[in-house]
Amino acid sequence: MRITLTALVFFIGLALGLVSYFVMAAPLGTPTNEGFSNPTVPFAATIFIVAIILVFLSPVVYELLPDTDEEPATSETQA
């Protein structure tokens, strides 16, 4: 369960970062004037930062959730 949730948080953060950069912030096409370099969504940088935070929080999710019986035990937990 915790591996699934960790992967989910990671991939949500990754997808959100890619969408916020390439779709909301990066100008697509040939620049025609100075206003072309502005992001299409004004808060795209904030969404990108939230995405980075989600990616970095995915290991925290893994560590904070308890082990389940279906996950194999490592050598550290067997000792």
Secondary structure, 3 states (H helix, E strand, C coil): CHHHHHHHHHHHHHHHHHHHHHHHHCCCCCCCCHHHHCCCCCCHHHHHHHHHHHHHHHHHHHHHCCCCCCCCCCHHHHC
